[in-house]
Amino acid sequence: MNTANLQLKGLIMAMASICDAIVEKELLTRGELDTALSKAKRAIEQDDDHELSGANLAAILLPIRVLQLAGEAGSKGEGATFSDYAKLVGRLS
C-alpha cells in the first residue's frame, strides 16, 4: 500500500478523535461539526474550477465522509476502525 494512504488513514482517525474531544469539551456540538463538514463537502462538489472524474471526487470526499460517519458513531457512544468507516462510505456512495 502507498505510504501516503497510510498517513492519510492515520490523519483521518486523528481528526475523528479531535472532533470527539471538541464535542466533549463543549466547544462545538456534533450538529455544528457535521454542518462544518457538510459545508466543506458542498464546496468541493461545487468547485467547477477543476474537472474531476467521479473516482477523483469520491477520493477527495472520503475524509469528510469518514469524519461524518465517525461523528454519527460518536453520538451513539460507538466507534469503529478506519476500514469499517471506509467500507460504509463505499456502500453509501
Secondary structure, 3 states (H helix, E strand, C coil): CCHHHHHHHHHHHHHHHHHHHHHHCCCCCHHHHHHHHHHHHHHHHHCCCCCCCHHHHHHHHHHHHHHHHHHHHHHCCCCCCHHHHHHHHHHHC
